[in-house]
Amino acid sequence: MERSRPLGPTLPPYEPLAEGLDMEGLSRSTVVSVEPPPVPPPRDHLAWSLCTALYANVCCLGFMALVFSVKSRDRKVLGDYSGALSYGSTAKYLNITALLLNIFLVILIIALIASGTIIVANFFNHNQEYQPFPNPT
């Protein structure tokens, strides 16, 4: 008859006790070391900085944020978490500043276009009131 192989995970090979030891001589306690969870690495905001550099590069703040994000990622790879945190927070604040400036500029442009349209429409209406079309004779 052929011997079947186990289907589950294989166990480590059996190691016999050293000579002179028996089961009563071994300790029966188990030591479990509990370590705090690892600290997550700081964020580098690279994707946000890339979008800011490509779409909202007001006063080159997006490009500067991208540079600081890359520096933060380099520091994180090297294991310097304090440097990575510093560069990452600088990139974050540059991104926020560029975003706020971009929102302000978009609102300003919309307001200028709207007010310019109103002024031009009023100008044409005002001219038509005082200079009606001449009658063809």
Residue pairs with C-beta under 8 A, 6 or more apart in sequence:
17 23
39 81
41 76
41 81
41 84
42 72
42 76
42 81
42 84
42 85
42 88
43 88
43 92
44 69
44 70
44 72
44 73
44 76
44 84
44 87
44 88
44 91
45 65
45 69
45 72
45 88
45 91
45 92
45 95
46 66
46 69
46 70
46 72
46 73
48 65
48 69
48 91
48 92
48 95
49 62
49 65
49 66
49 68
49 69
49 91
49 94
49 95
50 66
50 69
52 61
52 62
52 65
52 66
52 94
52 95
52 98
52 99
53 62
53 63
53 65
53 66
54 62
55 62
56 62
56 98
56 99
56 102
57 63
57 98
58 98
58 101
58 102
58 105
59 98
59 101
61 94
61 95
61 97
61 98
61 101
62 94
62 95
62 98
64 94
65 91
65 94
65 95
65 98
66 91
68 87
68 88
68 90
68 91
68 94
69 87
69 88
69 91
71 87
72 83
72 84
72 85
72 86
72 87
72 88
72 91
73 84
75 81
75 83
75 84
75 87
76 84
